């Protein structure tokens, strides 16, 4: 038996970009052929797409980790690496995507609607793309970037025209079973239905869907009895139908009090999607009251007694029996009329385009702050500096020199001087710490030595940043001394 899963935590990882290639063209009788290293391929994206054949989040419940493929490394002869394949994850219509902080990042309604859950990393540039007047034959290439990794919460909110609400054992599942071809579980004990059941109903030229929402109880809007999980599936329903048990044996209940209790819960519940669906709060939806179990004589008498009081509220009232099917035809026509009126006032929307809410950021901006752990040290933060560090091969002096030039052009060196950085000061960018040495200003031609080397990176007899961090941790008792220092 398949399981209905309507909330899962999904871990998505986009593909890593391929590294660039550092290659020199080699051909007989053609010396100094020049750089011909290709660029690395872009990593694959992770995309969520609404599929009409998917009705549950069960697959993600058993496979909560999804990873796209990596891009391929660039090759010689100016051959770029292949891009990673995008990973398309099929989700049901009505899926809401939230980040780990609970903020809505996508509301997926309509077959074909897509959302880019994680973006693949950029491929690194090969040395052919890095060649310039100053570096005619670079002996290095840039590394590919890691893909985005995110933790998302997927919640399924049923897409139905009519939502049946009522206390447990009010007969909602029985009503769905006689109105449609759906076969939900039906039993004579409360909370038989633990997940919503959808049924398709045809009435004349109108076809609509009915959602049997699991039984609600007082306190549902505060989460009592899994109330929040149940109420979530009403957010997209255009019409709400109260299904009232007129044959209940509970002495403290009657149809009027049942409806009042449920109305209080609907008014207290604030759906997260009220602004996105355009349906408003649950308290504002059209209502219809269904007095069920009229096949029981006492229930029929009670329904006749309370009908005038309910009609005074301006709601359509229908007395039915899901068992004997009494009164179902007028009810079906009334529901179809309410749904048709809603559809006429709200034409069906086309599949939504992906809505991106970008955070305003200037990639050229950066900040330099004092390092709290290392006296005289500094930490550089910014989108570009941190990306450039991730792209750099630190075992290649020429690549490190290229990084220094990029940082100088961005203004990092100038800012370090303004803040009083001394030669040899520890500078941390991202996860890398290095000793700062004032470099030759950007744009000045340098005398090149060999490929992969940079004359500005001569070793100096100074304690490095790594050694200073180690000494600091030793003083605080976080690390022990190296054997040779004892």
C-alpha positions in Angstrom: 0.0 0.0 0.0 1.5 3.4 -1.0 2.0 6.0 1.6 1.0 9.6 1.4 3.8 11.9 2.5 3.1 15.7 2.5 6.2 17.1 4.2 9.8 16.2 3.7 13.3 17.7 4.3 15.3 17.6 1.1 19.1 18.1 0.9 20.1 19.3 -2.6 23.6 19.6 -4.0 24.4 21.1 -7.4 27.3 19.9 -9.4 30.8 21.2 -9.1 32.3 23.1 -12.0 35.1 21.5 -13.9 38.7 22.9 -13.6 40.3 24.8 -16.4 43.2 23.3 -18.3 46.7 24.7 -18.4 48.1 23.5 -21.8 50.5 24.7 -24.4 50.0 23.9 -28.1 52.6 21.5 -29.3 53.0 20.6 -33.0 55.9 19.7 -35.1 57.7 22.6 -36.7 55.5 25.1 -34.7 57.4 26.1 -31.6 55.8 28.4 -29.0 52.3 27.4 -30.1 50.8 29.4 -27.3 48.2 28.5 -24.6 45.4 26.3 -25.7 43.8 25.1 -22.4 40.0 24.9 -22.5 37.5 26.0 -19.8 35.9 23.6 -17.4 32.2 22.8 -17.8 29.5 24.2 -15.6 28.1 21.9 -12.8 24.5 20.7 -13.2 21.6 22.4 -11.5 19.0 20.8 -9.3 15.5 21.8 -10.5 12.1 21.1 -9.1 9.4 20.6 -11.7 5.6 20.0 -11.2 4.5 16.8 -12.8 0.8 15.9 -13.1 1.5 12.2 -12.5 3.1 12.8 -9.1 0.8 13.1 -6.1 3.0 12.6 -3.1 6.4 13.4 -1.8 7.1 9.7 -1.0 10.2 9.4 -3.1 11.9 12.3 -1.2 11.0 10.7 2.1 13.1 7.6 1.2 15.7 9.5 -0.8 16.2 12.9 0.9 19.6 13.6 -0.8 19.8 14.8 -4.4 23.0 15.7 -6.2 23.5 16.8 -9.8 26.5 15.8 -11.8 29.8 17.7 -11.9 31.2 19.5 -14.9 34.1 18.0 -16.8 37.6 19.4 -16.8 38.8 21.4 -19.7 41.3 19.9 -22.2 44.1 21.0 -24.5 43.5 22.1 -28.1 40.9 24.7 -26.7 38.4 21.9 -25.8 36.0 23.0 -23.1 34.8 20.4 -20.6 31.3 19.0 -20.9 28.7 20.6 -18.7 27.1 18.6 -15.9 23.6 17.3 -16.4 20.8 19.1 -14.6 18.9 16.9 -12.1 15.1 17.3 -12.6 13.1 16.3 -9.5 9.4 15.8 -10.2 7.1 17.2 -7.5 3.3 17.2 -7.1 1.1 20.2 -8.0 0.8 22.4 -5.0 4.2 21.9 -3.5 5.6 24.8 -1.4 9.3 25.1 -1.0 10.7 26.6 2.2 14.3 27.2 3.3 15.7 25.9 6.6 14.5 29.1 8.3 10.9 28.6 7.3 10.8 31.3 4.6 8.8 30.5 1.4 11.2 30.5 -1.6 8.8 28.9 -4.2 5.1 28.1 -4.6 4.8 25.5 -7.4 1.3 25.5 -8.9 0.6 24.3 -12.4 2.0 21.4 -14.4 5.4 22.4 -15.9 6.2 25.1 -13.2 9.9 24.9 -12.4 12.2 26.1 -9.6 16.0 26.1 -9.5 16.7 24.7 -6.1 20.5 24.7 -6.4 22.7 26.3 -9.0 25.7 24.5 -10.4 29.2 25.8 -9.9 31.0 27.8 -12.6 33.7 26.1 -14.6 37.2 27.4 -14.2 38.9 29.3 -17.0 41.7 27.6 -19.0 45.0 29.3 -19.6 43.8 30.2 -23.2 41.1 32.4 -21.7 43.6 33.9 -19.1 46.2 35.0 -21.6 46.8 38.7 -21.9 49.4 41.2 -22.8 51.0 40.8 -19.4 50.6 37.0 -19.4 51.0 35.7 -22.9 51.3 32.0 -21.9 49.9 31.5 -18.4 51.2 28.4 -16.7 48.0 28.0 -14.6 44.3 27.7 -14.9 41.4 28.5 -12.6 39.7 25.9 -10.5 35.9 25.1 -10.8 33.6 26.4 -8.1 31.6 24.1 -5.9 27.9 23.9 -6.5 25.3 25.3 -4.2 24.2 23.0 -1.3 20.9 23.8 0.4 18.5 22.2 2.9 14.9 22.7 1.8 11.6 21.8 3.2 8.9 20.6 0.8 5.3 20.9 1.9 2.3 19.6 -0.2 -0.8 21.6 0.0 -3.6 19.9 -1.8 -5.0 21.6 -4.9 -8.8 21.0 -4.6 -11.8 23.1 -5.4 -13.9 22.0 -2.4 -12.5 21.2 1.1 -14.6 19.1 3.4 -14.1 20.0 7.1 -15.7 18.5 10.2 -15.1 16.7 13.4 -13.7 13.1 13.3 -16.2 10.5 12.2 -18.5 13.2 10.6 -18.7 11.1 7.4 -16.4 13.1 5.2 -14.7 10.0 3.7 -18.0 8.4 3.1 -19.2 11.5 1.3 -16.1 11.5 -0.9 -16.6 7.9 -1.7 -20.2 8.4 -3.0 -19.6 11.7 -4.8 -16.6 10.3 -6.7 -14.7 7.2 -7.6 -12.3 7.6 -4.7 -12.1 4.8 -2.2 -10.8 6.2 1.1 -10.6 4.2 4.3 -13.8 4.2 6.2 -14.3 2.9 9.7 -16.4 3.6 12.9 -13.6 5.2 15.0 -12.2 8.7 15.1 -9.2 9.8 13.0 -9.7 7.0 10.5 -8.4 9.4 7.8 -4.9 10.5 8.5 -4.1 12.0 5.1 -6.2 14.0 2.6 -8.2 12.1 0.1 -9.0 13.7 -3.3 -12.0 12.8 -5.4 -13.1 14.0 -8.8 -16.8 14.9 -9.1 -18.7 15.6 -12.3 -21.9 17.6 -12.3 -23.3 18.6 -15.7 -20.6 20.5 -17.6 -18.6 21.1 -14.4 -15.9 18.8 -13.1 -14.3 19.7 -9.8 -12.1 18.1 -7.1 -13.1 17.5 -3.5 -10.6 17.1 -0.7 -11.5 15.0 2.4 -9.4 16.8 5.0 -8.7 14.7 8.2 -10.9 15.5 11.1 -10.4 18.7 13.0 -10.8 19.3 16.7 -10.8 22.4 18.9 -7.2 23.7 19.2 -6.3 22.5 15.6 -5.0 26.0 14.7 -2.5 25.6 17.6 -1.4 22.2 16.3 -3.6 20.0 18.5 -4.4 16.7 17.0 -2.0 17.3 14.0 -4.3 20.3 13.2 -1.7 22.3 11.4 -0.9 19.4 9.1 -4.6 19.1 8.3 -5.4 22.8 7.9 -2.5 23.2 5.5 -4.5 21.3 2.9 -7.4 23.8 3.0 -5.3 26.8 1.9 -5.9 26.3 -1.8 -9.6 25.3 -1.6 -12.0 27.8 -3.1 -15.1 26.5 -1.2 -15.3 25.1 2.3 -18.0 22.6 3.2 -18.9 21.9 6.8 -19.8 18.2 7.2 -21.8 17.9 10.4 -22.6 14.6 12.2 -26.2 14.9 13.3 -26.2 11.4 14.8 -23.3 11.9 17.3 -23.8 10.3 20.7 -21.5 12.8 22.4 -23.8 14.7 24.9 -21.6 17.8 24.7 -22.0 18.3 21.0 -24.6 19.5 18.6 -24.4 20.8 15.0 -24.4 24.5 16.0 -21.6 24.1 18.5 -19.6 21.9 16.1 -19.7 24.5 13.4 -18.9 27.3 15.8 -15.9 25.4 17.1 -14.6 24.8 13.6 -15.2 28.3 12.5 -13.1 29.5 15.4 -10.2 27.3 14.3 -10.5 28.4 10.6 -10.5 32.1 11.7 -7.5 31.5 14.0 -5.4 29.7 11.3 -3.3 32.1 9.2 -2.1 30.3 6.1 1.3 31.1 4.8 0.0 31.2 1.2 -3.0 33.5 1.6 -1.2 36.3 -0.3 0.2 34.0 -3.0 -3.0 32.1 -3.9 -5.3 35.2 -3.9 -8.0 33.2 -2.0 -7.6 35.2 1.3 -8.0 33.8 4.8 -9.9 30.6 5.4 -12.5 32.7 7.3 -13.4 34.5 4.1 -14.0 31.5 1.8 -17.6 30.6 0.6 -19.3 28.2 3.0 -21.8 25.4 2.6 -23.2 23.3 5.4 -23.9 19.5 5.0 -26.0 17.9 7.7 -25.0 14.2 7.4 -26.5 10.9 8.5 -30.1 11.8 7.8 -30.8 8.0 7.5 -30.9 7.9 11.3 -34.4 9.2 12.5 -33.0 11.1 15.4 -30.4 12.8 13.1 -33.1 13.8 10.6 -35.1 15.4 13.4 -32.1 17.3 14.7 -31.1 18.5 11.2 -34.7 19.9 10.7 -34.4 21.7 14.1 -31.1 23.5 13.4 -31.7 24.3 9.8 -33.5 27.7 10.4 -30.6 28.9 12.7 -28.0 28.0 10.2 -29.9 29.5 7.3 -30.0 32.8 9.3 -26.2 32.9 8.8 -26.7 33.0 5.0 -25.1 29.7 4.2 -26.7 27.1 1.9 -27.9 24.1 4.0 -28.2 20.5 2.7 -29.4 17.5 4.6 -28.0 14.3 3.2 -27.1 10.7 4.0 -23.9 9.3 2.6 -25.2 5.8 3.3 -28.6 6.0 1.6 -27.4 8.7 -0.9 -30.3 10.9 0.0 -29.9 14.5 -1.0 -26.6 14.0 -2.9 -27.9 15.3 -6.3 -28.9 18.8 -5.1 -25.7 19.0 -3.1 -23.6 18.1 -6.1 -25.3 20.8 -8.2 -24.8 23.4 -5.5 -21.1 22.6 -5.1 -20.7 22.7 -8.9 -22.4 26.2 -9.0 -20.1 27.6 -6.3 -17.0 26.2 -8.1 -18.2 27.5 -11.5 -18.7 31.0 -10.0 -15.2 31.0 -8.5 -13.6 29.9 -11.8 -15.5 32.5 -13.7 -14.2 35.2 -11.3 -10.7 33.7 -11.2 -9.6 32.3 -14.6 -7.1 29.5 -14.4 -3.6 30.8 -14.3 -0.9 29.6 -16.6 2.0 27.7 -15.0 4.0 30.1 -12.9 7.4 31.2 -13.9 10.1 30.9 -11.4 10.0 33.9 -9.0 13.4 34.9 -7.9 13.7 37.3 -4.9 17.3 38.4 -5.2 19.2 39.9 -2.4 20.7 43.2 -3.4 24.5 42.7 -3.4 27.4 44.5 -5.1 30.0 41.9 -6.1 32.7 44.5 -6.2 32.1 45.4 -2.5 34.2 43.9 0.2 35.1 44.6 3.8 38.4 44.4 5.7 38.2 43.8 9.5 40.7 43.0 12.2 41.3 39.3 12.9 40.1 38.7 16.5 42.5 35.7 16.9 45.7 37.0 15.4 47.2 40.3 16.6 47.9 42.5 13.5 45.9 40.2 11.3 43.0 41.0 9.0 40.0 39.2 7.5 38.7 40.1 4.0 35.1 39.4 3.2 33.3 39.8 -0.1 31.8 37.9 -3.0 34.6 38.3 -5.5 37.6 37.9 -3.2 36.2 34.7 -1.7 35.4 33.3 -5.1 38.8 34.2 -6.5 40.4 32.4 -3.6 38.4 29.3 -4.2 39.5 29.3 -7.9 43.2 29.6 -7.2 45.8 26.8 -7.3 48.0 27.7 -4.3 50.6 25.3 -5.3 51.3 27.4 -8.4 53.2 30.6 -7.8 52.0 32.2 -11.0 48.3 31.5 -10.0 49.0 33.1 -6.6 50.5 36.1 -8.3 47.4 36.4 -10.6 45.2 36.3 -7.5 47.3 39.1 -6.0 46.9 41.2 -9.1 43.1 40.7 -9.0 42.9 41.7 -5.4 45.0 44.8 -6.0 42.7 45.9 -8.9 39.7 45.4 -6.6 41.3 47.7 -4.0 42.0 45.2 -1.3 45.7 46.1 -1.1 44.8 49.8 -0.7 42.3 49.1 2.0 44.8 47.0 3.9 47.3 49.8 3.8 44.7 52.3 5.1 43.9 50.0 8.0 47.6 49.8 8.9 48.6 46.4 7.7 52.3 45.7 8.0 54.3 43.5 5.6 53.9 40.0 6.7 50.6 40.5 8.4 48.2 37.6 8.3 45.3 38.1 5.9 42.5 35.6 5.7 40.1 35.3 2.8 37.6 32.5 2.9 39.3 29.5 4.3 42.8 30.5 3.3 45.3 32.5 5.4 48.5 33.9 3.9 51.2 36.5 4.7 50.5 39.8 3.1 53.3 41.4 1.0 52.8 44.7 -0.8 52.7 43.7 -4.5 53.6 45.5 -7.7 50.6 47.7 -8.7 48.3 46.1 -11.2 48.9 47.0 -14.8 52.7 47.2 -14.5 54.5 44.7 -16.8 56.6 42.1 -14.9 59.7 40.3 -16.0 58.5 36.8 -16.4 60.7 33.8 -15.4 59.3 30.4 -16.0 55.7 29.1 -16.4 54.1 28.6 -13.1 56.4 31.0 -11.3 56.2 34.7 -10.1 59.3 36.6 -9.0 57.3 38.6 -6.5 56.7 35.5 -4.4 60.3 35.0 -3.2 60.4 33.4 0.2 61.2 35.7 3.1 62.6 34.8 6.5 59.5 35.7 8.5 57.1 33.7 10.7 54.2 32.8 8.5 50.5 33.1 9.2 50.1 29.4 9.8 52.8 29.4 12.4 51.4 32.4 14.2 47.9 30.8 14.3 49.4 27.6 15.7 51.4 29.6 18.4 48.2 31.4 19.3 46.3 28.2 19.8 49.1 26.7 21.8 49.1 29.7 24.2 45.4 29.2 24.7 45.9 25.5 25.4 43.9 24.5 22.3 46.8 22.6 20.7 50.1 21.0 21.8 53.6 21.9 20.8 55.2 20.2 17.8 57.8 17.6 18.7 60.6 19.6 17.2 59.6 22.7 19.3 59.7 20.8 22.6 
